[in-house]
Amino acid sequence: MYCPNCGKQIEDDAKFCPSCGRPVGASQTTPPFGGTAFDKVSSDSEAQSHWLLRVVAYVVDAIIIGIVAYILLLLTPLAFANLFFLVGLTGALYAGVLMFLYASFMEGIYGATIGKKLVGLHVALENGGKATLEQTFVRNVSKVYWLLLILDLIAGLFTKGDYRQRYTDRIAKTLVVK
């Protein structure tokens, strides 16, 4: 199990994290701070560093998905016409669905995408356990289209809760930790 506060691995029956001292367990539901996640991110360098790592991880994953989408389109008949497909709304949805499936399966099976692994992050449950495929599908549904992802991020930052969660993370009861 992982500490929901600092992300360090701890014993499954631990009552407190030996690293940060925060109480752990299924009954632990309150975030380690008050206010909105944006309040924490705007004033805490650790929270800012966390989100910078998440942005870097997302860019890495987007590059991977972009390359895969391009290769898949080149393998289809009318490859030249398919290049125009990438520019429009349909292409964005195509890449978004690939991103959704990639992130959901990678996080559900391995705990992280390639981008997250490169920057030392992984997805865990709020109580420190491993997220299921169902939970990773819920937390990644907004990646289908970039506007949904931005709305998910804004909703997560400007409502009360843990700064390591987008809004869909709160629904899935997951968070991203080191």
C-alpha positions as CSV (number, residue, x, y, z in Angstrom):
1,M,0.0,0.0,0.0
2,Y,1.1,3.6,-0.5
3,C,0.7,6.6,1.7
4,P,-2.1,8.8,0.3
5,N,-0.2,11.9,1.4
6,C,3.4,11.4,0.4
7,G,3.2,8.4,-1.8
8,K,5.8,6.3,0.0
9,Q,5.2,2.5,0.2
10,I,4.0,1.4,3.6
11,E,2.9,-1.8,5.3
12,D,-0.7,-2.8,4.5
13,D,-1.7,-2.7,8.2
14,A,0.0,0.6,9.0
15,K,-2.0,3.1,11.0
16,F,0.4,6.0,10.2
17,C,2.9,6.6,7.5
18,P,6.5,6.3,8.9
19,S,7.7,8.9,6.4
20,C,5.3,11.8,6.8
21,G,3.3,10.7,9.9
22,R,-0.2,11.1,8.3
23,P,-2.8,8.6,9.5
24,V,-3.6,6.0,6.8
25,G,-6.4,3.5,6.2
26,A,-9.8,3.2,4.6
27,S,-11.5,5.5,7.2
28,Q,-9.1,8.4,6.2
29,T,-11.1,10.6,3.9
30,T,-10.1,14.2,4.7
31,P,-7.4,15.9,2.6
32,P,-4.2,16.9,4.4
33,F,-5.1,20.6,4.0
34,G,-8.2,22.9,3.8
35,G,-9.4,24.9,0.8
36,T,-9.3,24.2,-2.8
37,A,-6.6,22.3,-4.7
38,F,-5.7,25.6,-6.5
39,D,-5.1,27.2,-3.1
40,K,-2.5,24.5,-2.3
41,V,-0.9,24.6,-5.8
42,S,-0.7,28.4,-5.8
43,S,1.2,28.5,-2.5
44,D,3.1,25.2,-2.2
45,S,6.3,24.4,-4.2
46,E,5.8,20.7,-3.7
47,A,2.3,20.9,-5.3
48,Q,3.7,23.0,-8.1
49,S,6.4,20.5,-8.8
50,H,3.9,17.7,-8.7
51,W,1.8,19.3,-11.5
52,L,4.9,20.2,-13.5
53,L,5.8,16.5,-13.5
54,R,2.3,15.6,-14.5
55,V,2.4,18.0,-17.5
56,V,5.8,16.6,-18.6
57,A,4.4,13.0,-18.3
58,Y,1.3,14.0,-20.4
59,V,3.5,15.6,-23.1
60,V,5.6,12.4,-23.3
61,D,2.4,10.3,-23.5
62,A,0.9,12.6,-26.1
63,I,4.0,12.2,-28.3
64,I,3.8,8.4,-28.0
65,I,0.1,8.4,-28.9
66,G,0.8,10.9,-31.8
67,I,3.4,8.6,-33.3
68,V,1.2,5.5,-32.9
69,A,-1.8,7.3,-34.5
70,Y,0.4,8.5,-37.4
71,I,1.7,5.0,-38.0
72,L,-1.8,3.4,-37.8
73,L,-3.1,5.9,-40.3
74,L,-0.1,5.3,-42.7
75,L,-0.9,1.6,-42.6
76,T,-4.4,2.1,-44.0
77,P,-5.3,2.6,-47.6
78,L,-5.4,6.2,-48.9
79,A,-2.6,7.1,-46.4
80,F,-2.1,10.5,-48.0
81,A,-5.8,11.4,-47.5
82,N,-5.5,10.2,-43.9
83,L,-2.9,12.9,-43.1
84,F,-5.6,15.5,-43.6
85,F,-7.7,13.5,-41.1
86,L,-5.2,14.2,-38.3
87,V,-5.8,17.9,-38.6
88,G,-9.6,18.0,-38.1
89,L,-11.9,17.3,-35.2
90,T,-12.2,13.7,-36.2
91,G,-8.5,13.3,-35.9
92,A,-8.5,14.9,-32.5
93,L,-11.2,12.5,-31.3
94,Y,-9.3,9.5,-32.8
95,A,-6.1,10.5,-31.0
96,G,-8.2,11.2,-27.8
97,V,-9.7,7.7,-27.9
98,L,-6.2,6.2,-28.3
99,M,-5.0,8.3,-25.4
100,F,-7.9,7.2,-23.2
101,L,-7.4,3.5,-24.0
102,Y,-3.6,3.8,-23.6
103,A,-3.7,5.6,-20.2
104,S,-6.5,3.4,-18.9
105,F,-4.9,0.1,-19.6
106,M,-1.3,1.2,-18.7
107,E,-2.5,2.6,-15.3
108,G,-4.8,-0.3,-14.6
109,I,-2.2,-2.9,-15.4
110,Y,1.1,-1.3,-14.6
111,G,0.1,1.6,-12.3
112,A,1.4,4.3,-14.6
113,T,1.8,5.3,-18.2
114,I,5.3,5.5,-19.8
115,G,5.3,9.3,-19.2
116,K,4.4,8.9,-15.5
117,K,7.0,6.2,-15.1
118,L,9.7,8.4,-16.6
119,V,9.0,11.2,-14.1
120,G,8.5,8.9,-11.1
121,L,4.7,9.1,-10.7
122,H,2.0,6.4,-10.5
123,V,-1.7,6.2,-9.9
124,A,-2.9,4.8,-6.6
125,L,-6.2,4.7,-4.7
126,E,-6.9,7.3,-2.0
127,N,-6.3,4.7,0.6
128,G,-3.0,3.7,-0.9
129,G,-4.1,0.6,-2.8
130,K,-3.7,-0.3,-6.5
131,A,-6.3,1.2,-8.9
132,T,-8.5,-1.2,-10.9
133,L,-9.1,-1.1,-14.6
134,E,-12.6,0.2,-13.9
135,Q,-11.2,3.1,-11.8
136,T,-8.6,4.0,-14.4
137,F,-11.3,4.0,-17.1
138,V,-13.2,6.5,-15.0
139,R,-10.2,8.7,-14.2
140,N,-9.1,8.9,-17.9
141,V,-12.5,9.4,-19.6
142,S,-11.8,13.1,-20.0
143,K,-8.7,12.4,-22.1
144,V,-11.1,11.5,-25.0
145,Y,-11.1,15.2,-26.0
146,W,-8.7,17.9,-24.9
147,L,-11.5,20.3,-23.9
148,L,-13.0,17.7,-21.5
149,L,-9.5,17.2,-20.0
150,I,-9.1,21.0,-19.4
151,L,-12.6,21.1,-17.8
152,D,-11.7,18.1,-15.6
153,L,-8.5,19.8,-14.5
154,I,-10.2,23.1,-13.7
155,A,-13.0,21.3,-11.8
156,G,-10.4,19.4,-9.8
157,L,-8.3,22.5,-9.0
158,F,-11.1,24.8,-8.0
159,T,-13.1,22.5,-5.7
160,K,-12.2,21.2,-2.3
161,G,-10.0,18.1,-2.3
162,D,-6.5,16.8,-2.7
163,Y,-4.3,18.8,-5.1
164,R,-3.1,15.6,-6.7
165,Q,-6.6,14.9,-8.2
166,R,-8.4,16.0,-11.2
167,Y,-12.2,15.9,-10.8
168,T,-12.4,12.4,-12.4
169,D,-9.8,11.2,-9.9
170,R,-12.2,12.2,-7.1
171,I,-15.0,10.2,-8.7
172,A,-12.7,7.2,-9.2
173,K,-11.1,7.7,-5.7
174,T,-7.6,7.7,-7.2
175,L,-4.7,10.1,-7.1
176,V,-1.3,10.5,-8.7
177,V,1.7,10.1,-6.3
178,K,5.5,9.7,-6.4
